[in-house]
């Protein structure tokens, strides 16, 4: 059966219209969101947990800190990874020559959570101590002794970085 001229023309017209049309609007939206996400998350600075009760001393360094277990010593509490371990008011009763038992227990628990290689167990684990600038040296000494007993031997002290002039 033969088709009329009009039918053939309509068929040709429909074939031309069936070419896929690429809609770039949604693709551009996805890439825009991806760019903003990458910009926000691309910083290579290590953020230590902030605490209103904690005033860090000021220091200057070129080396960026590594992510480690963090002990924060505020004016009232000792915190490990943001969780209160001990109140400083209770410390004279609890502290011994062997260190601080509650802190040692928490540090040993934290060491089970983190992946540790065999050579790390011999060399010692890493830890960062954030201490208020007005804490006593005796308290720092007890915390260092407790860290050593829990096999945290690579100890870093957190400080505010000075602006470069």
Helices and strands as residue ranges (DSSP letters): H 5-17, H 25-41, E 58-59, E 69-73, E 77-80, E 83-87, G 88-90, H 91-94, H 101-113, H 118-123, E 125-131, H 137-149, E 152-157, E 160-161
